Amino acid sequence: DYVAGSLDDPCADGSSPFELTVTFTATDNCGNTDQCTATIIVEDTNAPEITCPANGDLTLECGEYSEADITAWLSGASATDVCDSDVEVTNDYIAGSLGDPCDGNRDPFELTVTFTATDDCGNTDQCTAVIRVEDTNAPEIECPANGDLVLECGEYSEADIAAWLSGASATDVCDSDVEVTNDYVAGSLDNPCADGSSPFELVVTFTAMDDCGNTDECTATIRVE
């Protein structure tokens, strides 16, 4: 009593293979009959085939990405299956779990994401890809807001110079505490007009460096007159 095309896909109820009982009937010329039954079992033991996002690993610039960027990348994973036309693809990424790069070193932050394809019969396949957060942008430094420092010979102290030097600042989209240094050496100022003409001038270079080693510089002048 089998009808062509009557077989269905397995695991339609989420658990069992599809089974169809077929009745075979033997009939002789006098109409006497005998029957037996057998079962056609359609099962799916083959795993789907998953493909991680086609553009490979995801590289993000620190401070310049959103969760929407990550979601768009995650959605690029896909899967095919010979039996299930709508394979479920999931991943283990947790929103907000990315860290900042260069935490204690100069390396980018990396998170491995596992993608899992599961068909209706519970067969699975997995692949992994990496989300990488890096910082390639330099901080922005500002020399002391009051500009160059003019000192009157014999009327200044190193404290005056230190206060001026501390006026340099820097900002960064990724590092909230940018290190600012300078190349001034205490006691290096000379008296003006040593050559009989000009005030003494010393150019000071200020350098801002973020956690990833990106730098920015500016210069200002100390003038003794």
Backbone bond lengths (Angstrom), bond angles and torsions (degrees), N, CA, C in turn:
res aa  C-N    CA-C-N  psi(-1)  N-CA   C-N-CA  omega(-1)  CA-C   N-CA-C  phi
1 D - - - 1.457 - - 1.531 112.56 -
2 Y 1.294 117.06 17.73 1.471 120.52 178.23 1.517 110.19 -67.63
3 V 1.316 116.58 135.79 1.461 122.99 177.07 1.523 107.76 -112.55
4 A 1.328 115.84 123.28 1.464 120.32 -179.25 1.521 110.87 -54.51
5 G 1.316 114.93 135.70 1.464 120.04 178.60 1.505 114.61 84.72
6 S 1.328 118.19 6.27 1.461 120.81 -175.68 1.528 113.86 -88.84
7 L 1.323 116.73 -4.67 1.465 118.80 178.26 1.524 110.59 -76.27
8 D 1.314 114.83 142.88 1.467 120.65 -179.40 1.528 109.02 -114.18
9 D 1.328 115.38 170.20 1.455 119.83 177.16 1.518 110.34 -72.29
10 P 1.317 117.38 150.53 1.467 120.48 178.49 1.516 110.98 -74.03
11 C 1.326 113.78 164.33 1.470 121.75 171.90 1.517 113.44 60.98
12 A 1.323 116.62 27.40 1.464 119.11 178.69 1.516 110.98 -62.73
13 D 1.329 116.29 -27.54 1.461 120.51 177.88 1.516 111.85 -94.71
14 G 1.327 116.15 7.71 1.454 120.51 177.21 1.506 114.99 87.90
15 S 1.342 117.78 0.74 1.465 117.25 -177.67 1.524 113.81 -139.52
16 S 1.328 118.78 -56.37 1.460 121.33 -167.08 1.521 112.94 -94.99
17 P 1.346 116.81 156.87 1.468 118.83 169.76 1.523 109.21 -69.93
18 F 1.327 115.48 163.38 1.472 119.69 177.25 1.525 108.83 -82.77
19 E 1.321 115.48 132.42 1.461 120.40 -179.94 1.523 110.44 -126.07
20 L 1.329 116.10 136.92 1.461 121.76 177.54 1.522 108.29 -131.50
21 T 1.326 116.00 121.36 1.463 120.56 178.77 1.527 109.18 -85.83
22 V 1.318 115.64 127.56 1.461 122.16 179.93 1.535 108.50 -109.35
23 T 1.309 115.21 130.17 1.470 120.35 177.65 1.516 109.17 -100.25
24 F 1.339 115.31 127.24 1.459 122.14 176.94 1.534 108.23 -104.04
25 T 1.317 116.50 132.32 1.475 120.77 -178.28 1.522 109.86 -123.40
26 A 1.330 114.52 127.35 1.479 120.61 174.43 1.520 109.14 -103.59
27 T 1.313 118.00 129.11 1.472 122.96 -178.46 1.520 109.11 -130.27
28 D 1.351 117.10 125.67 1.463 119.21 177.78 1.522 110.21 -90.14
29 N 1.343 116.86 -177.51 1.461 121.16 -174.26 1.511 112.94 -66.19
30 C 1.313 115.97 -20.06 1.464 118.92 179.86 1.526 112.52 -95.87
31 G 1.311 116.04 4.69 1.454 120.91 177.04 1.507 114.90 86.85
32 N 1.337 118.27 7.26 1.453 120.29 175.56 1.544 109.09 -73.71
33 T 1.301 116.96 140.80 1.475 120.84 -175.33 1.507 112.54 -128.22
34 D 1.296 113.50 158.25 1.461 122.46 169.70 1.531 107.18 -145.44
35 Q 1.289 114.30 149.27 1.472 118.65 -176.67 1.520 111.39 -131.21
36 C 1.301 113.70 155.48 1.469 121.83 167.71 1.517 107.63 -147.34
37 T 1.301 116.08 163.21 1.465 120.49 -179.94 1.522 110.53 -127.27
38 A 1.311 114.18 153.85 1.463 122.21 173.90 1.520 108.06 -146.44
39 T 1.287 114.96 162.19 1.464 119.28 -174.86 1.526 110.99 -116.47
40 I 1.330 115.38 134.51 1.464 121.73 169.41 1.531 107.08 -95.23
41 I 1.317 115.96 121.61 1.467 120.99 -179.36 1.522 109.03 -112.17
42 V 1.323 115.95 122.43 1.472 121.45 174.94 1.530 107.26 -105.23
43 E 1.315 116.56 116.00 1.449 120.45 -179.03 1.522 110.31 -124.48
44 D 1.297 114.40 166.13 1.471 120.36 178.48 1.517 107.46 -132.53
45 T 1.318 115.71 104.87 1.468 120.52 177.51 1.535 111.69 -110.85
46 N 1.322 115.78 2.31 1.464 120.58 -179.02 1.524 110.68 -89.75
47 A 1.325 115.65 133.09 1.467 120.55 177.85 1.521 110.32 -73.16
48 P 1.317 116.73 149.65 1.465 119.21 171.79 1.526 109.44 -68.21
49 E 1.309 115.97 172.44 1.461 120.88 176.58 1.525 109.10 -115.87
50 I 1.329 115.38 117.79 1.465 119.94 -177.11 1.516 110.29 -98.34
51 T 1.320 114.98 148.33 1.466 121.96 174.95 1.519 108.38 -126.70
52 C 1.328 116.68 120.84 1.464 119.76 176.29 1.534 109.58 -66.06
53 P 1.328 118.12 165.56 1.466 120.00 -178.79 1.521 112.40 -44.56
54 A 1.327 115.45 131.29 1.467 121.12 -171.91 1.521 113.20 -61.79
55 N 1.332 117.24 -25.79 1.469 119.52 -179.56 1.516 112.45 -87.14
56 G 1.331 117.46 11.24 1.455 121.31 174.06 1.518 113.63 76.25
57 D 1.315 115.86 -151.26 1.459 121.31 -179.35 1.527 110.62 -63.38
58 L 1.322 115.73 155.35 1.463 121.73 -179.38 1.526 109.56 -104.82
59 T 1.335 116.73 121.56 1.465 121.76 177.41 1.519 108.84 -109.16
60 L 1.317 115.77 124.99 1.460 122.52 -177.56 1.525 110.02 -118.52
61 E 1.323 115.92 145.63 1.465 121.03 175.12 1.522 108.61 -91.15
62 C 1.300 115.96 126.09 1.463 121.52 -177.17 1.531 110.90 -53.80
63 G 1.338 114.90 131.34 1.455 120.53 178.02 1.507 114.74 80.86
64 E 1.334 117.71 -0.87 1.470 119.66 -175.50 1.534 112.73 -126.47
65 Y 1.318 117.04 22.46 1.467 119.51 179.96 1.529 109.90 -129.83
66 S 1.315 115.09 165.01 1.462 120.89 177.38 1.523 109.05 -130.70
67 E 1.326 116.30 167.76 1.462 120.13 176.21 1.527 111.06 -62.97
68 A 1.330 116.30 -26.32 1.470 119.37 178.00 1.527 111.06 -64.23
69 D 1.340 117.24 -35.70 1.466 120.81 177.26 1.528 110.35 -63.54
70 I 1.330 116.08 -40.08 1.461 120.51 -179.20 1.521 110.33 -70.32
71 T 1.325 116.49 -42.41 1.464 120.81 179.45 1.521 111.18 -59.94
72 A 1.325 116.47 -41.37 1.468 120.51 179.17 1.521 110.89 -62.45
73 W 1.329 116.41 -40.02 1.473 120.11 178.25 1.518 111.22 -67.85
74 L 1.326 117.21 -44.71 1.460 121.28 179.83 1.525 111.85 -58.02
75 S 1.320 116.10 -37.05 1.468 120.38 -177.15 1.525 112.54 -69.62
76 G 1.341 116.74 -9.08 1.459 119.96 179.99 1.516 113.68 -77.82
77 A 1.335 117.80 -9.16 1.469 120.26 176.36 1.518 109.32 -74.63
78 S 1.327 117.08 142.41 1.463 121.37 -178.12 1.518 110.13 -144.74
79 A 1.333 115.77 168.71 1.461 120.05 179.90 1.520 110.23 -151.18
80 T 1.325 115.43 151.06 1.466 122.16 175.75 1.528 108.53 -125.68
81 D 1.339 115.01 156.74 1.457 120.72 -179.94 1.528 108.35 -152.78
82 V 1.328 116.28 142.63 1.469 119.50 -176.94 1.516 112.02 -71.16
83 C 1.340 117.18 -16.36 1.461 120.22 -175.94 1.524 112.98 -116.33
84 D 1.318 116.30 -39.22 1.461 122.34 -175.87 1.521 109.00 -101.29
85 S 1.316 115.95 118.49 1.474 119.93 -176.91 1.522 112.79 -85.20
86 D 1.322 116.98 -5.92 1.461 120.03 -177.62 1.530 108.68 -137.64
87 V 1.333 115.00 71.43 1.461 120.68 -177.05 1.525 110.08 -71.54
88 E 1.316 116.05 136.63 1.459 120.83 177.74 1.528 109.56 -80.35
89 V 1.335 116.25 129.09 1.461 121.73 177.53 1.524 108.33 -118.47
90 T 1.328 115.83 123.29 1.456 121.62 179.42 1.526 109.75 -124.16
91 N 1.311 116.31 171.06 1.474 121.15 176.05 1.518 108.76 -146.88
92 D 1.336 116.01 165.02 1.466 120.38 -176.48 1.528 113.22 -103.49
93 Y 1.333 116.06 18.13 1.469 118.65 178.00 1.525 109.72 -71.32
94 I 1.333 116.02 137.34 1.460 122.43 176.17 1.526 108.21 -113.04
95 A 1.317 116.43 123.28 1.469 120.90 -178.85 1.522 110.29 -56.71
96 G 1.323 115.17 134.84 1.457 120.72 178.04 1.515 114.19 86.12
97 S 1.333 117.14 6.39 1.464 120.00 -175.86 1.524 114.14 -89.83
98 L 1.327 117.54 -1.15 1.467 119.32 179.70 1.527 110.75 -78.94
99 G 1.325 115.87 140.37 1.458 121.14 178.14 1.516 111.38 -104.30
100 D 1.314 115.73 178.31 1.459 120.91 177.53 1.533 109.52 -84.31
101 P 1.317 116.52 151.13 1.473 119.47 177.51 1.521 111.61 -74.53
102 C 1.330 114.49 166.43 1.470 122.02 171.50 1.519 112.90 58.86
103 D 1.322 116.57 41.76 1.455 121.54 177.66 1.523 108.59 -85.65
104 G 1.321 115.92 92.70 1.455 120.82 -178.69 1.517 113.96 86.82
105 N 1.313 116.47 -3.22 1.470 120.95 177.52 1.525 107.65 -153.28
106 R 1.319 117.27 -170.34 1.463 120.90 -178.94 1.534 111.25 -105.74
107 D 1.331 116.93 17.87 1.459 120.58 -176.18 1.521 111.33 -90.17
108 P 1.340 116.98 150.39 1.461 119.48 173.03 1.532 110.12 -68.93
109 F 1.322 116.55 161.14 1.465 120.65 174.09 1.522 108.41 -82.91
110 E 1.317 116.95 133.38 1.465 120.55 -178.81 1.521 110.18 -128.87
111 L 1.325 115.47 137.19 1.463 122.45 177.06 1.521 108.33 -131.10
112 T 1.328 116.72 123.76 1.460 120.83 177.67 1.521 109.68 -86.83
113 V 1.319 115.53 126.84 1.465 122.07 179.55 1.531 108.72 -107.09
114 T 1.327 116.28 130.67 1.464 121.63 177.12 1.522 109.40 -101.58
115 F 1.328 116.10 124.46 1.462 122.77 176.11 1.534 108.42 -100.88
116 T 1.324 117.27 136.24 1.461 122.01 -178.99 1.521 110.52 -126.86
117 A 1.327 116.03 126.96 1.468 122.16 174.44 1.529 107.83 -102.80
118 T 1.337 116.85 130.63 1.465 121.90 -179.69 1.522 109.27 -129.88
119 D 1.340 116.80 123.96 1.463 119.22 177.99 1.533 110.18 -88.78
120 D 1.340 116.64 179.30 1.469 121.06 -175.35 1.521 113.48 -61.49
121 C 1.333 116.39 -23.56 1.460 119.92 -178.84 1.518 112.94 -94.65
122 G 1.326 116.42 4.69 1.458 119.93 177.02 1.511 114.72 87.28
123 N 1.325 118.12 4.16 1.466 120.33 175.43 1.527 108.71 -72.20
124 T 1.327 117.27 141.17 1.460 120.29 -174.90 1.524 112.36 -129.97
125 D 1.318 113.59 158.20 1.459 122.18 171.13 1.520 106.66 -143.07
126 Q 1.324 117.11 149.79 1.454 120.81 -177.45 1.521 111.75 -133.65
127 C 1.326 114.48 154.72 1.463 121.43 169.75 1.517 107.14 -146.17
128 T 1.314 116.77 162.28 1.465 120.68 179.48 1.523 110.56 -127.99
129 A 1.321 115.12 150.63 1.461 122.22 174.79 1.527 107.36 -145.76
130 V 1.323 116.25 164.06 1.470 121.40 -172.22 1.526 110.75 -115.73
131 I 1.335 114.92 134.68 1.464 121.46 167.93 1.525 106.41 -97.96
132 R 1.315 115.81 124.45 1.470 121.07 -176.54 1.536 109.12 -119.10
133 V 1.320 116.42 125.28 1.470 121.42 176.33 1.522 107.65 -107.88
134 E 1.313 116.47 121.00 1.458 120.98 -179.33 1.522 110.38 -126.45
135 D 1.299 115.43 166.65 1.470 121.60 178.50 1.517 107.95 -130.89
136 T 1.317 115.94 105.04 1.464 121.02 178.42 1.524 111.82 -111.19
137 N 1.327 116.30 0.76 1.464 119.80 -178.64 1.524 111.10 -91.29
138 A 1.312 115.62 134.29 1.460 120.78 178.12 1.526 110.42 -74.36
139 P 1.330 116.65 150.43 1.471 119.13 172.11 1.521 109.71 -68.50
140 E 1.314 115.75 171.93 1.472 120.78 176.87 1.522 108.47 -115.37
141 I 1.331 115.62 118.70 1.462 120.35 -177.27 1.526 110.43 -99.55
142 E 1.317 114.67 149.55 1.466 121.52 173.55 1.524 107.71 -128.31
143 C 1.339 115.67 124.15 1.463 120.16 174.82 1.530 109.39 -66.85
144 P 1.312 118.14 165.25 1.468 119.91 -178.69 1.531 112.00 -45.38
145 A 1.326 114.88 132.54 1.462 120.67 -171.94 1.519 113.19 -61.81
146 N 1.328 116.92 -26.63 1.474 119.21 -179.04 1.523 112.45 -86.89
147 G 1.316 117.12 10.37 1.456 121.01 173.14 1.523 113.25 78.43
148 D 1.326 115.30 -150.64 1.464 120.52 -179.49 1.532 110.45 -64.43
149 L 1.318 114.60 156.98 1.467 120.81 -179.66 1.521 109.63 -104.68
150 V 1.331 115.88 120.98 1.461 121.09 177.95 1.529 108.92 -107.82
151 L 1.337 115.43 123.69 1.463 121.01 -177.85 1.528 110.42 -117.38
152 E 1.314 115.31 146.80 1.467 120.73 175.75 1.529 107.67 -93.03
153 C 1.310 114.95 126.16 1.456 120.63 -177.46 1.531 111.29 -52.78
154 G 1.305 115.66 128.48 1.461 121.05 177.26 1.505 114.16 82.95
155 E 1.347 118.44 -0.96 1.468 120.40 -175.72 1.525 112.65 -124.51
156 Y 1.315 117.59 21.79 1.469 119.80 -179.45 1.517 109.41 -129.88
157 S 1.331 114.99 165.29 1.465 120.87 177.51 1.528 108.85 -132.79
158 E 1.326 115.63 168.21 1.465 119.37 176.86 1.524 111.23 -63.03
159 A 1.345 115.92 -25.91 1.471 119.39 177.65 1.525 110.59 -64.26
160 D 1.339 116.59 -37.19 1.469 120.08 177.86 1.532 109.82 -62.36
161 I 1.305 115.56 -41.88 1.462 120.73 -178.16 1.532 110.07 -69.41
162 A 1.344 116.21 -42.26 1.470 120.55 179.60 1.519 110.94 -61.20
163 A 1.332 116.58 -39.75 1.470 120.28 179.43 1.529 110.50 -63.96
164 W 1.324 116.66 -39.68 1.466 120.77 178.85 1.523 110.37 -67.81
165 L 1.323 116.87 -44.71 1.463 120.81 -179.17 1.533 111.00 -59.28
166 S 1.325 117.55 -36.55 1.463 121.71 -177.29 1.523 113.01 -69.26
167 G 1.342 115.62 -9.64 1.465 119.31 179.52 1.514 114.27 -77.05
168 A 1.322 117.67 -9.34 1.471 120.33 176.51 1.530 109.31 -74.28
169 S 1.315 117.34 141.76 1.463 121.14 -178.49 1.518 109.80 -144.45
170 A 1.335 115.26 168.89 1.470 119.76 -179.74 1.516 110.07 -151.77
171 T 1.326 115.93 152.34 1.459 122.62 175.79 1.525 108.94 -127.48
172 D 1.330 115.08 157.12 1.453 120.65 -179.06 1.527 108.32 -153.29
173 V 1.330 117.84 142.64 1.462 120.91 -177.68 1.516 112.26 -71.42
174 C 1.320 117.75 -16.65 1.459 121.08 -175.74 1.521 113.11 -116.26
175 D 1.303 116.92 -37.23 1.469 122.37 -176.13 1.522 108.86 -104.13
176 S 1.323 116.36 117.66 1.467 120.03 -176.88 1.522 112.73 -84.55
177 D 1.327 117.17 -6.37 1.467 120.41 -178.26 1.526 109.04 -136.18
178 V 1.319 116.03 71.45 1.463 122.22 -176.88 1.527 109.79 -71.40
179 E 1.313 115.31 135.54 1.463 120.17 178.26 1.534 109.91 -80.27
180 V 1.315 116.54 128.47 1.469 122.16 177.78 1.526 108.10 -117.60
181 T 1.319 116.32 123.83 1.461 121.68 178.89 1.528 109.55 -125.40
182 N 1.309 116.48 172.96 1.461 121.46 176.19 1.516 108.71 -148.47
183 D 1.330 115.18 164.51 1.462 119.59 -176.49 1.535 113.31 -102.65
184 Y 1.353 115.51 18.05 1.461 117.90 177.87 1.528 109.71 -70.89
185 V 1.336 115.86 137.05 1.466 122.43 176.60 1.530 108.14 -113.02
186 A 1.308 115.41 120.69 1.471 119.52 -178.85 1.527 110.86 -54.89
187 G 1.328 115.98 136.13 1.456 121.53 178.86 1.510 114.25 85.72
188 S 1.336 117.07 5.10 1.467 119.38 -175.21 1.527 112.99 -88.48
189 L 1.332 118.64 -3.19 1.457 119.94 178.97 1.532 110.41 -78.01
190 D 1.302 114.79 143.17 1.466 120.48 179.86 1.517 109.45 -112.65
191 N 1.303 116.08 172.37 1.454 120.42 178.37 1.527 110.14 -76.25
192 P 1.326 116.53 151.05 1.465 119.31 178.99 1.520 111.54 -73.30
193 C 1.303 114.67 164.13 1.454 123.27 172.26 1.521 113.40 57.02
194 A 1.336 114.92 29.68 1.467 118.19 179.38 1.510 111.01 -62.52
195 D 1.336 115.88 -27.31 1.466 119.06 178.66 1.524 111.17 -99.48
196 G 1.345 114.02 8.27 1.459 118.45 176.34 1.496 114.90 88.26
197 S 1.365 117.21 7.07 1.464 116.48 -176.08 1.525 113.74 -138.09
198 S 1.302 117.17 -57.42 1.463 120.46 -166.36 1.510 113.07 -101.39
199 P 1.381 117.45 158.02 1.467 119.85 167.63 1.537 108.33 -68.95
200 F 1.314 114.97 161.22 1.470 118.38 177.06 1.525 109.34 -82.27
201 E 1.323 117.72 133.16 1.463 121.85 179.85 1.529 110.27 -128.37
202 L 1.310 114.60 137.58 1.463 121.11 177.13 1.524 108.69 -130.66
203 V 1.325 116.37 122.29 1.471 120.92 178.19 1.521 108.59 -85.26
204 V 1.325 115.81 125.94 1.462 122.34 178.97 1.540 108.54 -107.10
205 T 1.327 115.47 130.65 1.467 120.41 177.06 1.532 109.31 -101.92
206 F 1.336 115.09 125.58 1.462 122.08 176.64 1.532 108.36 -101.88
207 T 1.315 116.41 135.92 1.469 121.29 -178.91 1.523 110.48 -126.33
208 A 1.317 115.03 128.36 1.470 120.87 174.01 1.525 107.91 -105.03
209 M 1.340 116.37 131.82 1.459 120.70 179.01 1.525 109.60 -131.80
210 D 1.353 116.30 127.46 1.458 118.66 177.20 1.531 110.82 -88.86
211 D 1.332 116.54 -179.26 1.466 121.06 -174.86 1.519 113.07 -62.33
212 C 1.332 116.68 -24.19 1.466 120.12 -178.01 1.526 112.70 -94.30
213 G 1.335 116.82 3.84 1.460 120.33 176.47 1.511 114.59 89.02
214 N 1.342 117.76 3.85 1.474 119.55 174.93 1.524 109.12 -72.54
215 T 1.334 116.54 140.55 1.462 119.81 -174.64 1.522 112.84 -130.01
216 D 1.327 113.29 157.75 1.466 122.11 171.62 1.530 106.61 -142.11
217 E 1.338 116.22 150.27 1.457 120.01 -177.22 1.524 111.37 -133.26
218 C 1.313 115.14 154.91 1.461 121.56 168.76 1.531 107.26 -147.10
219 T 1.292 116.89 162.45 1.468 121.15 179.80 1.524 111.18 -127.57
220 A 1.299 115.13 149.75 1.474 122.19 174.14 1.518 107.37 -145.47
221 T 1.327 116.18 164.13 1.463 120.58 -172.52 1.519 111.76 -117.60
222 I 1.325 114.97 136.83 1.466 121.17 168.47 1.520 107.00 -98.97
223 R 1.324 115.19 126.33 1.473 120.79 -177.02 1.527 109.62 -119.83
224 V 1.302 116.23 124.72 1.458 121.12 176.37 1.527 107.52 -107.20
225 E 1.346 116.18 122.83 1.469 120.34 -178.81 1.509 111.52 -132.91
